[in-house]
Amino acid sequence: MLIDVEKRYTFALSKRQSNNLKYNNKRIRTMKKNVFVLALFCIVSMMANAEVAKYCMSYDDFVAGNWKSVDELTAGRTQQVCQMKNGDHCVYFKTGDKESDELLKKEAFAVMYGKQLFVNCRNLRYKDVSLETSKYVQAVRYDKDKLCIMSYRTDGLTALASVGTLVAGVLVDDTALSLGLLGTSIGCDIANSKLSDFACFLVDSGANEKGKTAITRINDDYMEHLLSNDIPLLERYKAVKAKHNRQSAANILPILMEKGLVESVAN
């Protein structure tokens, strides 16, 4: 009798353990399925929210509208979506493919990331001097087929180019203006900096025989010539007394917008 009870108890215990094992295995399968679905959802969401990236190889390509898809550039070599990374007052782009990254870094002229336009500073020269960065800076179309770029100002560039201005350190009246007016910043640290710290340069020609592109500083001389027939706007520009603030992007961009030479990227 005692042996029979023991057998029944052992059988019941074994059955319970078996059921628990089946239940645990079912839970594990369900959890794995949920993790897979969640991972798939994240990937789909990332792809849906990713900005479409295009690039062009020269100023002439930019003028002609000859843009190429970065996805086509990396096709078959990486599944990573092109990402914009923040630098020191600049941005750069990563695709997950070394060859494509090198092309964007050293050879491409400009990148259109969503609605934002960025120009590669590697081969730009102001009075034969390189800019503060060799990476990309934000730009806007200027008078249809030209480019206005915003580059961070440094004492080094100022001294080498003999511009005679100082790095801006004081806000002008309308420095509430930020690159947010020019489109979504996607975390770009340029948008988080004061536009009084940036200078505007005009890109209106292609590269020379050495592959370098001469750019023009949009400064007092440029603005006085540009606004010579628009006295109210010229007076508004000159109303900012400190030269380094007057010649900053914070003062220049609103004037160019009102003049109809540049538009918001968001438009």
Sine and cosine of phi, psi and omega as CSV:
sin_phi,cos_phi,sin_psi,cos_psi,sin_omega,cos_omega
0.00,0.00,-0.71,0.71,0.01,-1.00
-0.90,0.43,-0.63,0.78,0.01,-1.00
-0.91,0.42,-0.64,0.77,0.00,-1.00
-0.90,0.43,-0.66,0.75,0.04,-1.00
-0.89,0.45,-0.66,0.75,-0.01,-1.00
-0.90,0.44,-0.64,0.77,0.02,-1.00
-0.89,0.45,-0.70,0.72,-0.01,-1.00
-0.89,0.45,-0.64,0.77,-0.01,-1.00
-0.91,0.42,-0.68,0.73,0.00,-1.00
-0.90,0.44,-0.65,0.76,0.01,-1.00
-0.90,0.43,-0.69,0.72,0.00,-1.00
-0.90,0.44,-0.65,0.76,0.01,-1.00
-0.91,0.42,-0.68,0.74,0.01,-1.00
-0.90,0.44,-0.66,0.75,0.01,-1.00
-0.91,0.42,-0.65,0.76,0.01,-1.00
-0.89,0.45,-0.68,0.73,0.02,-1.00
-0.89,0.45,-0.62,0.78,0.02,-1.00
-0.90,0.43,-0.69,0.72,0.02,-1.00
-0.90,0.44,-0.65,0.76,0.03,-1.00
-0.89,0.46,-0.63,0.77,0.00,-1.00
-0.91,0.42,-0.70,0.72,0.04,-1.00
-0.88,0.48,-0.66,0.75,-0.01,-1.00
-0.90,0.44,-0.69,0.72,-0.01,-1.00
-0.91,0.42,-0.63,0.77,0.04,-1.00
-0.90,0.43,-0.62,0.79,0.03,-1.00
-0.91,0.41,-0.66,0.76,0.04,-1.00
-0.89,0.46,-0.67,0.74,-0.01,-1.00
-0.89,0.46,-0.69,0.73,0.02,-1.00
-0.89,0.45,-0.65,0.76,0.02,-1.00
-0.91,0.42,-0.68,0.74,0.01,-1.00
-0.90,0.44,-0.68,0.73,0.03,-1.00
-0.87,0.49,-0.67,0.75,0.01,-1.00
-0.90,0.44,-0.68,0.73,0.00,-1.00
-0.90,0.44,-0.66,0.75,0.03,-1.00
-0.89,0.46,-0.67,0.74,0.01,-1.00
-0.89,0.45,-0.72,0.70,0.00,-1.00
-0.88,0.47,-0.67,0.75,0.00,-1.00
-0.90,0.43,-0.69,0.73,0.02,-1.00
-0.89,0.46,-0.68,0.73,0.02,-1.00
-0.89,0.45,-0.65,0.76,0.03,-1.00
-0.88,0.47,-0.66,0.75,0.00,-1.00
-0.90,0.44,-0.67,0.74,0.00,-1.00
-0.90,0.43,-0.71,0.70,0.01,-1.00
-0.89,0.46,-0.66,0.75,0.01,-1.00
-0.89,0.45,-0.67,0.74,0.01,-1.00
-0.89,0.45,-0.67,0.75,0.00,-1.00
-0.93,0.38,-0.60,0.80,0.00,-1.00
-0.93,0.36,-0.58,0.82,-0.04,-1.00
-1.00,0.00,-0.12,0.99,-0.04,-1.00
-0.93,0.36,0.62,-0.78,0.04,-1.00
-0.98,0.22,0.62,-0.79,0.08,-1.00
-0.97,0.25,0.81,-0.58,-0.05,-1.00
-0.95,-0.32,0.74,-0.67,0.07,-1.00
-0.77,-0.64,0.38,-0.93,0.02,-1.00
-0.63,-0.78,0.39,-0.92,0.14,-0.99
-0.74,-0.67,0.42,-0.91,-0.18,-0.98
-0.99,-0.10,-0.22,0.98,-0.04,-1.00
-0.41,-0.91,0.21,-0.98,0.07,-1.00
-0.89,0.46,-0.64,0.77,0.02,-1.00
-0.89,0.46,-0.63,0.78,0.07,-1.00
-0.89,0.45,-0.64,0.77,0.04,-1.00
-0.87,0.49,-0.74,0.68,-0.01,-1.00
-0.88,0.48,-0.65,0.76,-0.04,-1.00
-0.99,0.17,-0.15,0.99,-0.02,-1.00
0.97,0.26,0.46,0.89,-0.01,-1.00
-1.00,0.05,0.98,0.19,0.01,-1.00
-0.99,-0.13,0.57,-0.82,0.05,-1.00
-0.86,-0.52,0.56,-0.83,-0.02,-1.00
-0.97,0.24,0.72,-0.69,0.08,-1.00
-0.92,0.39,-0.54,0.84,0.03,-1.00
-0.87,0.48,-0.62,0.78,0.03,-1.00
-0.94,0.35,-0.56,0.83,0.02,-1.00
-0.90,0.44,-0.61,0.79,-0.07,-1.00
-0.99,-0.15,0.04,1.00,-0.07,-1.00
-0.83,0.56,0.78,-0.63,0.03,-1.00
0.99,0.11,-0.12,0.99,-0.03,-1.00
-0.91,-0.41,-0.38,0.93,0.03,-1.00
-0.37,-0.93,0.48,-0.88,0.07,-1.00
-0.97,-0.26,0.02,1.00,-0.01,-1.00
-0.96,0.27,0.67,-0.74,0.07,-1.00
-0.97,0.25,0.65,-0.76,0.03,-1.00
-0.85,0.53,0.78,-0.63,-0.05,-1.00
-0.87,-0.49,0.61,-0.79,0.08,-1.00
-1.00,-0.09,0.80,-0.60,-0.03,-1.00
-0.93,-0.36,0.55,-0.84,0.03,-1.00
-0.99,0.10,0.71,-0.71,0.14,-0.99
-0.91,-0.42,-0.34,-0.94,0.03,-1.00
-1.00,0.04,1.00,-0.10,-0.06,-1.00
0.89,0.46,0.54,0.84,-0.02,-1.00
-0.31,-0.95,0.03,-1.00,0.09,-1.00
-0.69,-0.72,0.28,-0.96,0.13,-0.99
-0.55,-0.83,0.17,-0.99,-0.14,-0.99
-0.82,-0.57,0.65,-0.76,0.01,-1.00
-0.81,-0.58,0.75,-0.66,-0.02,-1.00
-0.93,-0.38,-0.26,0.97,-0.11,-0.99
1.00,-0.02,-0.07,1.00,0.04,-1.00
-0.87,-0.49,0.86,-0.51,-0.11,-0.99
-0.86,0.51,-0.70,0.72,-0.03,-1.00
-0.89,0.46,-0.69,0.73,0.01,-1.00
-0.92,0.38,-0.65,0.76,0.04,-1.00
-0.87,0.49,-0.64,0.77,0.01,-1.00
-0.91,0.41,-0.64,0.77,0.03,-1.00
-0.89,0.45,-0.72,0.69,0.01,-1.00
-0.91,0.41,-0.56,0.83,-0.04,-1.00
-0.96,0.27,-0.68,0.73,-0.19,-0.98
-0.93,-0.36,-0.38,0.92,-0.14,-0.99
-0.90,-0.44,-0.59,0.81,-0.05,-1.00
-0.90,0.44,0.54,-0.84,0.02,-1.00
-1.00,0.01,-0.67,0.74,-0.05,-1.00
-0.50,-0.87,0.40,-0.92,0.07,-1.00
-0.77,-0.63,0.74,-0.67,0.14,-0.99
-0.98,-0.21,0.92,-0.39,-0.04,-1.00
-0.93,-0.36,0.98,-0.18,-0.16,-0.99
0.92,0.39,-0.85,-0.52,0.06,-1.00
-0.99,-0.16,0.01,1.00,-0.04,-1.00
-1.00,-0.06,0.62,-0.79,-0.02,-1.00
-0.92,-0.39,0.75,-0.66,0.01,-1.00
-0.76,-0.65,0.66,-0.75,0.00,-1.00
-0.92,-0.38,0.67,-0.75,0.02,-1.00
-0.98,0.22,0.85,-0.53,-0.06,-1.00
-1.00,0.04,-0.05,1.00,-0.12,-0.99
-0.80,0.60,-0.66,0.75,-0.07,-1.00
-0.93,-0.37,0.27,0.96,0.06,-1.00
-1.00,0.06,0.63,-0.78,-0.01,-1.00
-0.70,-0.71,0.79,-0.62,0.11,-0.99
-0.95,-0.31,0.93,-0.37,-0.10,-1.00
0.79,0.61,0.71,0.70,0.04,-1.00
0.93,0.38,0.25,0.97,-0.01,-1.00
-0.91,-0.41,0.69,-0.73,0.05,-1.00
-0.92,0.38,0.41,-0.91,0.08,-1.00
-0.98,0.22,0.05,-1.00,-0.07,-1.00
-0.89,0.45,-0.43,0.90,-0.03,-1.00
-0.77,-0.64,0.43,-0.90,0.11,-0.99
-0.96,-0.28,0.14,0.99,0.02,-1.00
-0.99,-0.13,-0.43,-0.90,-0.07,-1.00
-0.99,-0.13,0.57,-0.82,0.12,-0.99
-0.80,-0.60,0.37,-0.93,-0.05,-1.00
-0.95,0.30,0.54,-0.84,-0.05,-1.00
-0.61,-0.79,0.29,-0.96,0.12,-0.99
-0.71,-0.71,0.48,-0.88,0.09,-1.00
-0.90,0.43,0.66,-0.75,-0.01,-1.00
-0.84,-0.54,0.87,-0.49,0.04,-1.00
0.78,0.63,0.73,0.69,0.12,-0.99
0.97,0.24,-0.87,0.49,-0.14,-0.99
-0.91,-0.43,0.25,0.97,0.06,-1.00
-0.90,-0.44,0.06,-1.00,-0.01,-1.00
-0.75,-0.66,0.67,-0.74,0.15,-0.99
-0.93,-0.37,0.88,-0.47,0.00,-1.00
-0.95,-0.30,0.47,-0.88,0.03,-1.00
-0.93,-0.37,0.92,-0.39,-0.04,-1.00
-0.87,-0.49,0.65,-0.76,0.01,-1.00
-0.90,0.43,0.67,-0.74,-0.03,-1.00
-1.00,-0.05,0.67,-0.75,0.07,-1.00
-0.75,-0.66,0.38,-0.93,0.06,-1.00
-0.89,0.46,-0.55,0.84,-0.02,-1.00
-0.89,0.45,-0.75,0.66,0.01,-1.00
-0.90,0.45,-0.65,0.76,0.00,-1.00
-0.86,0.51,-0.74,0.68,-0.04,-1.00
-0.92,0.38,-0.70,0.71,-0.05,-1.00
-0.91,0.41,-0.62,0.79,-0.03,-1.00
-1.00,0.02,-0.08,1.00,0.02,-1.00
0.82,0.57,0.69,0.72,0.00,-1.00
-0.97,0.26,-0.55,0.84,0.01,-1.00
0.99,0.10,0.31,0.95,0.04,-1.00
-0.92,-0.40,0.23,-0.97,0.01,-1.00
-0.93,-0.37,0.33,-0.94,0.10,-1.00
-0.92,0.39,0.75,-0.66,-0.07,-1.00
-0.92,0.40,0.67,-0.74,0.04,-1.00
-0.72,-0.70,-0.05,1.00,-0.05,-1.00
-0.84,-0.54,0.69,-0.73,0.00,-1.00
-0.95,0.31,0.63,-0.78,0.16,-0.99
-1.00,0.01,0.12,-0.99,-0.15,-0.99
-0.86,0.52,-0.57,0.82,-0.11,-0.99
-0.94,-0.34,0.56,0.83,0.00,-1.00
-0.97,0.23,0.10,0.99,0.18,-0.98
-0.91,0.41,-0.35,0.94,0.10,-1.00
-0.88,0.47,0.74,-0.68,0.05,-1.00
-0.70,-0.72,0.07,-1.00,0.01,-1.00
-0.92,0.39,-0.08,1.00,0.11,-0.99
-0.87,0.49,-0.48,0.88,0.07,-1.00
-0.91,0.42,-0.41,0.91,-0.10,-1.00
-0.99,-0.14,0.09,1.00,0.02,-1.00
0.74,-0.67,0.17,-0.99,0.01,-1.00
-0.92,0.40,0.70,-0.71,-0.14,-0.99
-1.00,0.10,-0.30,0.95,-0.05,-1.00
0.78,0.63,0.65,0.76,0.06,-1.00
0.98,0.21,0.06,1.00,-0.02,-1.00
-0.87,0.49,0.79,-0.61,-0.10,-0.99
-0.95,0.33,-0.23,0.97,0.10,-0.99
-0.87,0.49,-0.65,0.76,-0.05,-1.00
-0.93,0.37,-0.35,0.94,-0.01,-1.00
-1.00,0.01,-0.12,0.99,0.02,-1.00
-1.00,-0.06,0.37,-0.93,0.06,-1.00
-0.95,0.32,0.72,-0.70,0.03,-1.00
-0.92,0.38,-0.23,0.97,0.09,-1.00
-0.94,0.35,-0.23,0.97,0.04,-1.00
-1.00,-0.02,0.01,1.00,-0.07,-1.00
-0.89,-0.46,0.57,-0.82,0.09,-1.00
-0.96,-0.28,0.43,-0.90,0.04,-1.00
-0.98,-0.21,0.69,-0.72,0.05,-1.00
-0.80,-0.61,0.54,-0.84,0.00,-1.00
-0.97,-0.24,0.79,-0.62,0.10,-0.99
-0.94,-0.33,0.92,-0.39,-0.09,-1.00
-0.69,-0.72,0.31,0.95,0.03,-1.00
-0.43,-0.90,0.23,-0.97,0.00,-1.00
-1.00,0.07,-0.09,-1.00,-0.05,-1.00
-0.98,0.22,0.43,-0.90,0.07,-1.00
-0.99,0.10,-0.15,-0.99,-0.05,-1.00
-0.90,0.43,-0.33,0.94,0.04,-1.00
-1.00,-0.06,0.03,1.00,0.02,-1.00
1.00,0.10,0.18,0.98,-0.01,-1.00
-0.98,-0.22,0.60,-0.80,-0.03,-1.00
-0.93,-0.38,0.87,-0.50,0.04,-1.00
-0.97,0.23,0.73,-0.68,0.03,-1.00
-0.86,-0.51,0.34,-0.94,-0.07,-1.00
-0.92,-0.38,0.75,-0.67,0.07,-1.00
-0.97,0.22,0.78,-0.63,0.09,-1.00
-1.00,0.09,0.99,-0.11,-0.09,-1.00
-0.82,-0.57,-0.29,-0.96,-0.04,-1.00
-0.85,0.53,-0.74,0.67,-0.03,-1.00
-0.87,0.50,-0.70,0.72,-0.01,-1.00
-0.90,0.45,-0.73,0.68,-0.05,-1.00
-0.92,0.39,-0.60,0.80,0.03,-1.00
-0.90,0.43,-0.63,0.78,0.06,-1.00
-0.94,0.35,-0.70,0.72,-0.03,-1.00
-0.88,0.47,-0.63,0.77,-0.11,-0.99
-0.98,-0.22,0.31,0.95,-0.06,-1.00
-0.87,0.49,-0.43,0.90,0.02,-1.00
-0.96,-0.27,0.22,0.98,0.03,-1.00
-0.72,-0.70,0.97,0.26,-0.12,-0.99
-0.85,0.53,-0.68,0.74,0.02,-1.00
-0.84,0.54,-0.71,0.71,0.02,-1.00
-0.93,0.36,-0.59,0.81,0.03,-1.00
-0.90,0.44,-0.67,0.74,0.03,-1.00
-0.91,0.42,-0.61,0.80,0.04,-1.00
-0.90,0.43,-0.66,0.75,0.02,-1.00
-0.89,0.46,-0.71,0.71,-0.06,-1.00
-0.97,0.25,-0.17,0.99,-0.03,-1.00
-0.91,0.42,-0.37,0.93,0.08,-1.00
-0.99,0.13,0.93,-0.36,-0.19,-0.98
-0.97,0.25,-0.67,0.74,-0.04,-1.00
-0.94,0.35,0.82,-0.57,-0.11,-0.99
-0.87,0.50,-0.69,0.73,-0.05,-1.00
-0.92,0.39,-0.48,0.88,0.08,-1.00
-0.99,0.15,-0.60,0.80,-0.01,-1.00
-0.89,0.46,-0.60,0.80,-0.05,-1.00
-1.00,-0.04,0.21,0.98,-0.01,-1.00
-1.00,0.05,0.29,-0.96,0.03,-1.00
-0.88,0.48,-0.47,0.88,-0.01,-1.00
-0.90,0.45,-0.53,0.85,0.00,-1.00
-1.00,-0.06,-0.57,0.82,-0.11,-0.99
-0.98,0.21,-0.69,0.72,-0.10,-0.99
-0.86,0.50,-0.70,0.72,0.03,-1.00
-0.88,0.48,-0.56,0.83,0.03,-1.00
-0.92,0.40,-0.71,0.71,0.00,-1.00
-0.91,0.43,-0.59,0.81,0.06,-1.00
-0.90,0.43,-0.72,0.70,-0.01,-1.00
-0.91,0.41,-0.52,0.85,0.03,-1.00
-0.96,0.27,-0.22,0.98,0.02,-1.00
0.99,0.13,0.31,0.95,-0.03,-1.00
-1.00,0.00,-0.50,0.86,0.08,-1.00
-0.79,-0.61,0.46,-0.89,0.01,-1.00
-0.79,-0.61,0.29,-0.96,0.08,-1.00
-0.91,0.41,0.69,-0.73,0.05,-1.00
-0.87,0.49,-0.48,0.88,-0.06,-1.00
-0.94,0.33,-0.27,0.96,-0.03,-1.00
-0.98,0.18,0.00,0.00,0.00,0.00
